[in-house]
């Protein structure tokens, strides 16, 4: 036997596979660009190497012997594997621009940390992220994927849950040490997350007495809280990184489920393009694998 653990020469194997598939040496020769004599010689040498008859010669064409019939599917599977690996590693893939729209806070706090891994996992996608600031910036006619905050009902859009939101008061370390944190400035985000009233009611506490500071995006309010501007009703998992690094600390054991979360949506009718669908599937799997759609305890 030759090198490569006794693998017969590749041209012998190619001749055998073609002749077996076509049941004819002449047809195999035509497909491979060889002469009929060359294919016949390859088959004879292969049979001598293996010490098995692979074909029964007929008046018209050939027929596989039991040994040849057993060998063929293994050889075809090996050729298919080599072909797929070659295409995967070396073929030039068209790069497609995929536009993903997202609220700015989610883009900064949740999508941005994933971008290096996403780029490596979906090399056929040239990702373009467009940030939005209010629900009015979203369009029902947008043909690509987008991130939407809500209860999961978005007319005309398919929705995959990425996160479930919970709310807890948090502030910079030391800000509330030795004092009643409910008398500190209250930071809030206008819109769906302006829920200090709901939090105090659910926690059965009197409303906070501190001054109110309002922001139009959660990421700005988060930075203000990290810099000691006051107490933020922090949205998790958006604030999880700040809690993890210790730039913010929770001030209460009471956590309020907002009843909403972030969803990756796409048009309910019509398929997405190849790269866009790959990005959608990767993002959904990434959030599910990190358990970001469920409650997390970072106290």
Buried (B, 14 or more C-beta within 10 A) or exposed (E): EEEEEEEBBEBBBBBBBBBBBBBBBBBBBBBBEBEBEBBBBBBEBBBEBBEBEBBEEEEEBBEBBEBBEEBBEEBEEEBEEEEEEEEEEEEEEEEBEBBBBBBBBBBBBBBEEBEEEBEEBBEBBEBEBBBBEEEEEBEEEBEBBBBBBBEEEBEEBBBBBBBBBBBBBBBBEEBBEEEEBBEBBBBBBEBBBEBBEBBBEBBEEEEBEBEEBEBEBBBBBBBBBBEEBBBBBBBBBBBBBBBEEEBBBBBBEBBBEBEBBBBBBBBEEEEBBBBBBBBBBBBBEBBBEBEBBEEBEBE
